[in-house]
Amino acid sequence: MQIEDIQRYFQQANIYVDTVFEQFTDKFDDIIEKEPSWKVGGGAVRKTPHQLLIHSITHEFHHKGQIVAMLRLLGYIPNNTDILGLPEKAFAIHK
């Protein structure tokens, strides 16, 4: 995997999030009832688009924590990942 592959995944995620916002702009509190594709036979889940978006964000943080923990176990101490605690230039987008 190359950095370009990772960038492409992030671009795809951005497109998906934009699509969700467009599709559910006036429906963020409407219930969606659907069986998750990864839990066939587990029954339907009832959630709002707002709840699903929040779940996605918190799940991303979960994986970030896993990566940081694995790096520490491998002997690498990652830089501070708390954006609010970093100077602005540390997380500026470079083009």
C-alpha positions in Angstrom: 0.0 0.0 0.0 1.3 3.4 -0.9 0.4 6.9 0.4 -1.7 7.5 -2.7 -3.8 4.5 -1.9 -4.5 5.9 1.6 -5.3 9.3 0.1 -7.7 7.7 -2.3 -9.5 6.0 0.6 -9.9 9.3 2.4 -11.2 10.9 -0.8 -13.8 8.1 -1.1 -14.8 8.6 2.5 -15.2 12.3 2.0 -17.5 11.7 -1.0 -19.5 9.2 1.0 -20.0 11.7 3.9 -21.0 14.5 1.5 -23.5 12.1 -0.1 -25.0 11.2 3.3 -25.3 14.9 4.2 -27.0 15.7 0.9 -29.4 12.7 1.1 -30.4 13.1 4.8 -30.2 16.9 5.2 -33.8 17.1 6.4 -34.0 13.6 7.7 -31.3 13.4 10.4 -33.8 12.4 13.0 -35.8 9.9 10.9 -35.5 6.3 11.9 -33.8 3.9 9.5 -34.5 0.2 10.1 -32.2 -2.2 8.3 -30.3 -5.4 9.0 -26.6 -4.7 8.8 -24.9 -6.7 5.9 -22.2 -7.9 8.3 -24.8 -9.4 10.8 -27.0 -11.4 8.5 -29.7 -13.1 10.6 -29.0 -10.8 13.6 -32.2 -8.7 13.0 -32.8 -5.2 12.0 -31.2 -2.2 13.7 -33.2 1.0 14.3 -31.1 4.2 14.2 -31.2 7.7 12.9 -28.7 9.1 10.3 -27.5 11.3 13.2 -26.8 8.3 15.4 -25.1 6.5 12.6 -22.8 9.5 11.8 -21.8 9.8 15.5 -21.2 6.1 15.6 -18.9 6.3 12.6 -16.9 9.2 14.1 -16.5 7.5 17.5 -15.6 4.2 15.8 -12.8 6.0 13.9 -11.4 7.2 17.3 -11.5 3.6 18.5 -9.3 2.5 15.6 -6.9 5.5 16.1 -6.4 4.3 19.7 -5.7 0.8 18.5 -3.0 2.1 16.0 -1.4 4.3 18.7 -1.4 1.4 21.1 0.2 -0.9 18.5 2.9 1.6 17.7 3.7 1.9 21.4 4.0 -1.8 21.7 6.4 -1.8 18.8 8.6 0.7 20.6 7.6 3.8 18.6 6.2 6.7 20.6 3.8 8.6 18.3 3.6 12.3 18.2 0.7 14.1 20.0 -2.5 13.4 18.0 -4.6 15.8 20.0 -5.4 18.5 17.4 -6.6 21.0 20.0 -3.2 20.7 21.8 -1.1 21.3 18.7 0.1 24.6 17.3 -1.8 25.5 14.1 1.1 24.9 11.8 1.5 21.4 13.0 -1.7 20.2 11.3 -2.0 22.7 8.4 -2.8 21.2 5.0 0.2 21.6 2.7 -0.4 21.7 -1.1 
